Amino acid sequence: MKKMIFITGGARSGKSSFAMAEASKIPGKKAYIATAQALDDEMRQRIEHHKKQRTSEWCTHEEPLKIASLIETIRDDCSAIIVDCLTLWLSNLIRAGMDVEAQMRHLMSALDHPHPPIYIVSNEVGMGIVPVNSLARSFRDMAGLLNQRIAAAADEVYMTVAGIPVKIKGGR
């Protein structure tokens, strides 16, 4: 089995809620891969809020960097996986000074092997103004490229707008 569902949209657009609702329909133990890091009090509160929304059928894996390796490790042990989110993961890679392109390739390779349904959440970053500094422009460009690669490989792609998921690729 191998089904990938990519969910993108703006900040607070309902991406994570949609992924959770869809994955929750699948019976069995599920994995939630959280890429956020609690680097300040506000983010700690956000993380705690998200944790409280998950039922006992969810196993949370807090992994800010090595999501491809984690997917490879857990894919045979769960009925569905959510990765939330790629843009935070990308920020973490840049902050850690890791080879972003190599990590992207590793992720695409992990997703190319059999796995349970996997819901990948990412922010749409290309709809705003051109960032004023080179680091922000570089991040936007890398995120856009990563989103394109994931969307091309995905079976289904959704964009969430004001809490409404709009299917832009796939069956049904």
C-alpha positions as CSV (number, residue, x, y, z in Angstrom):
1,M,0.0,0.0,0.0
2,K,1.2,3.5,-0.7
3,K,-1.1,6.5,-0.6
4,M,0.2,10.1,-0.1
5,I,-2.1,13.0,0.6
6,F,-0.5,16.5,0.5
7,I,-2.3,19.3,2.3
8,T,-1.2,22.9,1.9
9,G,-2.6,26.3,2.7
10,G,-1.9,29.4,4.6
11,A,-1.2,29.7,8.3
12,R,-4.2,28.8,10.5
13,S,-6.2,27.7,7.4
14,G,-7.3,24.3,8.8
15,K,-4.6,22.1,7.3
16,S,-3.8,20.1,10.4
17,S,-7.4,19.8,11.5
18,F,-8.3,18.4,8.0
19,A,-5.4,15.9,8.1
20,M,-6.4,14.7,11.6
21,A,-10.0,14.3,10.6
22,E,-9.2,12.3,7.5
23,A,-6.6,10.1,9.1
24,S,-8.8,9.5,12.1
25,K,-11.3,7.7,9.8
26,I,-8.7,4.9,9.3
27,P,-8.9,2.3,12.0
28,G,-5.9,1.2,14.0
29,K,-2.8,2.8,15.6
30,K,-1.7,6.0,13.9
31,A,1.5,8.1,14.0
32,Y,1.7,11.8,14.2
33,I,5.1,13.2,13.3
34,A,5.5,16.7,14.8
35,T,8.3,18.8,13.5
36,A,7.7,21.8,15.7
37,Q,10.2,22.7,18.4
38,A,9.2,24.4,21.7
39,L,11.7,27.2,21.4
40,D,9.5,29.7,23.3
41,D,6.5,29.7,25.7
42,E,4.0,30.5,23.0
43,M,5.2,27.6,20.8
44,R,5.1,25.3,23.9
45,Q,1.5,26.2,24.4
46,R,0.7,25.5,20.8
47,I,2.3,22.1,21.0
48,E,0.4,21.2,24.2
49,H,-2.9,22.3,22.6
50,H,-2.2,20.1,19.6
51,K,-1.2,17.1,21.8
52,K,-4.5,17.4,23.7
53,Q,-6.5,17.1,20.5
54,R,-5.1,13.6,19.7
55,T,-6.8,10.5,21.1
56,S,-5.1,7.4,22.5
57,E,-5.0,5.8,19.0
58,W,-2.3,8.3,18.1
59,C,1.4,7.9,18.9
60,T,3.2,11.2,18.7
61,H,6.8,11.4,17.5
62,E,8.5,14.8,18.0
63,E,11.1,14.8,15.3
64,P,12.4,18.2,14.1
65,L,15.0,16.9,11.6
66,K,15.1,13.3,10.6
67,I,11.5,12.7,9.4
68,A,12.5,10.5,6.5
69,S,14.4,8.0,8.8
70,L,11.4,8.1,11.2
71,I,9.0,7.3,8.4
72,E,11.2,4.4,7.4
73,T,11.3,3.1,11.0
74,I,7.5,3.3,11.8
75,R,5.8,2.8,8.5
76,D,5.1,-0.9,9.1
77,D,3.7,-0.4,12.6
78,C,0.8,2.0,11.9
79,S,-2.3,2.4,9.8
80,A,-1.7,6.0,8.9
81,I,0.9,8.7,9.4
82,I,0.6,12.5,9.6
83,V,3.7,14.7,9.1
84,D,3.0,18.2,10.4
85,C,4.6,20.2,9.0
86,L,7.2,20.5,6.2
87,T,7.8,24.2,6.4
88,L,8.8,23.9,10.1
89,W,10.9,20.9,9.2
90,L,12.6,23.0,6.5
91,S,13.2,25.9,9.0
92,N,14.7,23.3,11.4
93,L,17.1,22.0,8.7
94,I,18.3,25.4,7.8
95,R,18.8,26.4,11.5
96,A,20.8,23.2,12.1
97,G,23.0,23.9,9.1
98,M,22.0,20.6,7.4
99,D,22.1,19.8,3.7
100,V,18.5,20.6,2.8
101,E,18.7,19.1,-0.7
102,A,20.0,15.8,0.7
103,Q,17.3,15.7,3.3
104,M,14.6,16.4,0.6
105,R,16.0,13.5,-1.5
106,H,15.9,11.2,1.6
107,L,12.3,12.2,2.3
108,M,11.3,11.6,-1.3
109,S,13.0,8.2,-1.2
110,A,11.2,7.2,2.0
111,L,7.9,8.2,0.5
112,D,8.6,6.2,-2.7
113,H,8.6,2.9,-0.7
114,P,5.4,1.1,0.5
115,H,3.8,2.9,3.5
116,P,0.4,3.3,5.0
117,P,-1.6,6.4,4.0
118,I,0.5,9.4,4.9
119,Y,-0.8,12.9,5.2
120,I,1.8,15.6,4.7
121,V,1.0,19.1,5.8
122,S,2.9,22.2,4.6
123,N,2.4,25.9,4.4
124,E,1.8,27.6,1.0
125,V,4.5,30.3,1.0
126,G,4.4,31.5,-2.5
127,M,1.3,33.7,-2.4
128,G,2.7,36.7,-0.5
129,I,5.0,39.5,-1.4
130,V,8.7,38.9,-2.3
131,P,10.6,38.7,1.0
132,V,13.0,41.6,1.7
133,N,16.1,39.6,2.6
134,S,18.0,36.8,1.0
135,L,17.5,34.2,3.7
136,A,13.7,34.7,3.6
137,R,13.7,34.5,-0.2
138,S,15.9,31.4,-0.1
139,F,13.5,29.8,2.4
140,R,10.5,30.6,0.3
141,D,12.2,29.2,-2.8
142,M,13.2,25.9,-1.0
143,A,9.7,25.5,0.5
144,G,8.1,26.1,-2.9
145,L,10.4,23.5,-4.5
146,L,9.7,21.0,-1.7
147,N,6.0,21.5,-2.0
148,Q,6.1,21.0,-5.7
149,R,8.0,17.7,-5.3
150,I,5.6,16.4,-2.7
151,A,2.5,17.5,-4.7
152,A,3.9,15.9,-7.9
153,A,4.4,12.6,-6.0
154,A,1.1,12.8,-4.0
155,D,-2.0,10.8,-4.9
156,E,-4.2,13.6,-3.7
157,V,-3.5,17.3,-3.0
158,Y,-5.7,19.7,-1.1
159,M,-5.5,23.4,-0.4
160,T,-7.3,24.6,2.7
161,V,-8.8,28.0,2.7
162,A,-10.6,29.5,5.7
163,G,-11.1,25.9,7.1
164,I,-12.4,24.5,3.8
165,P,-10.3,21.9,2.1
166,V,-10.4,22.2,-1.7
167,K,-9.2,19.2,-3.7
168,I,-6.8,20.2,-6.5
169,K,-5.4,16.8,-7.5
170,G,-6.6,13.2,-7.2
171,G,-9.5,10.8,-7.5
172,R,-13.1,10.9,-6.1
